[in-house]
Amino acid sequence: MLKSAINPRVFWGASALILALLGVTIAMPGSADLAFKAAQAWTIDTFGWFYIAAVAVFLVIVLALGFGPAGKLKLGPDDAEPDFPYLSWLAMLFAAGMAIGLMYFAVAEPIQPYISPPEAKSGTIDAAREAMAITFHHYGVHAWAIYALVGLSLAYFTYRKDLPLTLRSGLAPILGKRIQGPLGDAIDIFAVCGTVFGVATSLGFGVSQMTAGPSYIYALPDTLTAKIIVIVLVMGAATLLLVAGGLGALQAAPMRA
């Protein structure tokens, strides 16, 4: 019998925030667009330096963990063995970590700053250099340092400390038992909202590309209806794969036991 592992406080709290923002966006699309753009511009102007500095620190921490004594620790019991070969792990990392980013931003990322560079003149050699520097920063070792640090914290505290597979667990050394209370719930709600909005953004870019390509090549309609159909198909396929994988894991669990 399947048992739900949903935390009701986190689920309903995150759902309420997401639905509230979705409702405001649908009811007032123009005003919401202006508000979101203003918030984004303020965040970049105010905390842009902090983001760049933090990512650099993350890279140093990951390198220190990987090449230091901590690099010999297993992300699980001492007698644990990997469930998948090394190449399979790499394939899953790229498929799940990059996904639409490889298909969309592989072209859009260097082109956008080349057309509108931060400092250089648009369309020049200097603009191309800035564009490639920005692209390498976003998709080079710095980006993977962010993925690695979050993944390492989740895996370590989940599989070696038997804590829940949630973002709050990675803050256990700092917050202690407070991760089990309202503060921990707030951290997970923030994580859920960030994940949903991040996936929605990537999906939106990917769907726009999926409908724009056939429209340009085969003159098919690139309409809102076409985009909705593609979104439903993509989400349906992803849901089926997740359900199939979950059921397969449940069926295999008794056999392993």
N, C-alpha and C positions, 0 to 999 in steps of 0.2 A: 504494500500500500504506500502510495506516494505521500510524503509529508511536506508541507510548505515550510520553507526556511526564510520567508519574507519577514523583515522587521516592519511591523505596521506603522510605527512612528516615522521611519525613514521613507517607506513607500508612500504613505499618504501625504507626508510633508513635501516630498519632492514632487509628487503628482499635483498637489495644489499649486505650487509655485510654477510648474511648467504649464498647467492649464490656465493660470492667471495671465502669464505672459502671452500665451497663445491667444487667449480671448482678447486681450488688449490689442495685439497685433492684427487680428482679424477685424475687430471693430473699428480701429483707427490706423490703417496701414500707413498713411502718409505721416501722421504725427509720430507713430512708433518708429518709422524709418529714420526720421530726423533725430529722435531721442537716442536711438541705438548708435547712430553715427557720431553724435555729440559725445556720448559716453565712451565710445571707442577712441575718439580723438583725444579726449581728456586723459584716458588711461595710458595711451601711448606717450603723450607729452609729459605726463607726471611720473610714470613708472617704467618708461622705456629703458632708462639706464639700469634700473634694478633688474629687469628681465635679462639684459645682456650680461650683467655681472653675475646673476644667479646661475645662468646656464654655464658660464665659464667655471664657476665654483663646482657645479655638478660634475663637469667633465673631470676636474682634478680629483674629486672624491671617488668617482667610479674607477679612474686609473689607479688610485691608491688602493682601493678595495681589490681590484682585479690582480694587481701585481704584488700586493702585500700578503701578509700571513692570512688575512681573511679570505683571500682567493682560493684557499684550499678547503674551505668549509662547503659541505653539501647543503643544498637548499631542500633538506628533508632529513630523515633519520640517517645515522652514520652508515647503515647497511643498505640504504636505498640505491636503486639503479635507475637510469633514465628509461622512461616509457617509450621514447622514440629515438631513432638514430640522429646523429649530429646534423646531417643534411636536411632531415625532416623538420628539425627545430628551426633551422635557418629559413626554410620555405614558409613555415607558419609565421615566423617573425615578420617576414616581408609581406606576406598576404594579409595578416591581421594588423600589423603596425603601419604599413604604408598604404595599401589598398588603393583607393581612388587617388591618393596623392601621387602615385607613380603615373597614373593615366592622365590626370588633369594638370597638376602642378609641375610635372616634368617639362611641360612647354610653357604654361602660364607663369611659373615662378621667375624664370629669367627674362621673359618678354616684358612683363609688367614693369619692373624697375628699369629696364632698358628704355622703355618709352617715357616713364616718369621717374627718373633717378632721384635719389635724395639730394645730391649736390651737383653732379656733373650735368652737362648739357645733353638733352635728349637726343638719342640716335648717334652718339659719338663713340669713339673707342673708350673714352673714360667711362661713359655710361655703361658700356658692355662689361668693363672690368667691375664696376660697382654691382651690376646685375649678377654676375657670376659669383662675386664675393658674398652677396646676400643669399644666393641659392645654396652655396656650399655651407653657409652658416646654418640655414634652415634644414638642410637635408644631409649634412655631413656628420662628423663624430659628435658635434654638440647636441644635435637632435637625438641621437641614439643614447647619449648620456642621460637625457631626461627619461627616456623609456626604461633604460637599464636601472636607474636609481629607484624609480617607482616599482618596477617589477621585482627588484631584489628585496625591497622592504616588505612588499606584500608576501612574497614567497618565504622569506626568512621567518617572519612572525607568524605566518599561517602554518607552515610545515615543520618548523623547529620549536615554536613556542605554543602551538595549538590554539592560536587566536583566530577569530573569524576572518574570512577572506574579504576584508573591507579596508578602505583607506585609513580608517581610524586606528587599525592595528599597527600601522607603521609609526604612529605617534605614541605608542605605549610607553617607551622609555621616558618621554617628556611629560605626558599627561597622567601616567599611572592608571589607577582605577577609574579616573574620570572619563576614560574612553567608553565606559559602559553606561554613562548617563546622558543627559541632554547635550553636553558638549560633543560627545562622540556621535550622537544622532545628527547634530548640526554639520559635523564634518562629512558624514556620509551623504547627507542631503545635498550639500554643496558638490560633492563628487558626482552624484547621480545627475544633477542638473548640468554640470559641466560636460559630462559624458554624452548626455542626450543632445545638448545643443551642439557639441562638437561633431557628433555623428550626423546630425541633421544638416550642418553646414557642408560637410564633406559629401553627403548624399545629394544635397542640392546642386553642388558644383558638378558632380558626376552625372546626375540626371540631365542637367543642361547640356552637357557634352554629348550624352547618348542621343538626345533628341535633335541637337544641332547638326551632328554628323550626317544622319540619314536625310535631314531636311536639305542640307547643302548638296549632297551627292545625288539623291533620288527625288528631290523636290517634295518630300513628304511634309505634312503640316507640323510645324514646331509650335504647338499651342499648349495652353495650360492643361487641357484634357490629356494630351499626349504625355506630358510630364507626370501627371497624376497616375496614369496607367503604368508608366515605367516604375514609379515609386512603389506602387502596389505589387508589381511583379518582383522587384528586387527585395522588398521587405518580406514578401511571401516566401521566396526562395531561401532567404536567410533564416526565417523562422523555422521552416521545414528542416533545414540542416541542423539548427540548434536542437530542435526537438528530437530528431533522429540520433544525434550524438548523445544527448542526455539519456534517452531510452537505452541506447547501446551500452552506456556506462553502467546503468542500473542493472542490466541483464548480466554484465560481466562481473559485477561486484560479488555476487554469491559464489561464482566459479573461482574467483581469486581467493575468497575466504576459505 
